[in-house]
Amino acid sequence: MRTAQRELAYAAIDSERDYQDAAKGNARRHEGDPAVMPVGEAILYIEECVARARAAAYRPDGVTAALAELRKAAALVVRTMEDHDDPFRK
């Protein structure tokens, strides 16, 4: 069931995908064909974002930074699913 909170979360992830597609920030660093990132490489980037989120969460003011890193990780997951035609759950 879609809730307003879920819609906001999806919108935040979508805004990060737009940022990635515009090749801004860290998205510029990818070498090789920017159109398709291998799954294994994407997992490494996702794990890095999650590690940064974990580290940020331990700081007294780290919730905002942690959520920003999770937004990046989620957008990387979406990009990987876009690139590799992830199937729906049955």
C-alpha positions in Angstrom: 0.0 0.0 0.0 1.4 3.3 -1.0 1.5 6.0 1.6 2.4 9.7 1.5 5.6 8.8 3.3 6.5 6.2 0.7 5.8 8.6 -2.1 8.1 11.2 -0.5 10.8 8.5 -0.1 10.5 7.5 -3.8 10.6 11.2 -4.8 13.8 11.7 -2.9 15.4 8.6 -4.6 14.1 9.9 -8.0 15.8 13.3 -7.3 19.1 11.5 -6.6 18.7 9.5 -9.9 18.3 12.7 -11.7 21.4 14.0 -10.1 23.3 10.9 -11.1 22.0 11.1 -14.7 23.2 14.7 -14.9 26.7 13.4 -14.0 27.1 15.7 -11.0 29.1 15.1 -7.9 30.5 11.7 -7.5 28.6 10.4 -10.6 31.3 12.2 -12.6 34.0 9.9 -11.2 32.8 6.7 -13.0 35.3 5.6 -15.6 34.4 3.7 -18.7 31.0 3.5 -20.2 28.8 5.7 -18.0 25.7 4.1 -19.6 26.0 0.7 -17.8 27.7 0.0 -14.5 28.5 -3.7 -13.8 26.5 -5.2 -11.0 29.6 -6.0 -8.9 30.9 -2.4 -9.2 27.5 -1.1 -8.3 27.4 -3.2 -5.2 30.8 -1.8 -4.1 29.5 1.8 -4.5 26.3 0.9 -2.6 28.3 -0.7 0.2 30.4 2.4 0.5 27.3 4.6 0.8 25.9 2.3 3.5 29.2 2.4 5.4 29.2 6.2 5.3 25.6 6.1 6.5 26.5 3.8 9.4 29.4 6.0 10.4 27.2 9.2 10.2 24.5 7.6 12.3 26.8 7.4 15.3 27.3 11.1 15.4 25.0 13.2 17.5 23.9 15.2 14.5 24.3 12.4 12.0 20.8 11.4 11.0 20.6 13.9 8.1 24.0 12.8 6.7 23.1 9.1 7.2 19.8 9.6 5.3 21.6 11.4 2.5 23.9 8.4 2.1 21.0 6.0 2.2 19.3 8.1 -0.5 22.4 7.7 -2.7 22.6 4.0 -2.0 18.9 3.5 -2.9 19.4 5.5 -6.1 22.4 3.3 -7.1 20.2 0.2 -6.5 17.5 1.7 -8.8 20.1 2.5 -11.4 21.4 -1.0 -11.3 17.9 -2.4 -11.6 17.3 -0.1 -14.6 20.6 -1.2 -16.3 20.1 -4.9 -15.8 16.3 -5.4 -16.1 15.5 -6.6 -12.6 12.4 -8.9 -12.6 9.4 -8.2 -10.5 8.8 -10.3 -7.3 6.2 -13.0 -8.0 
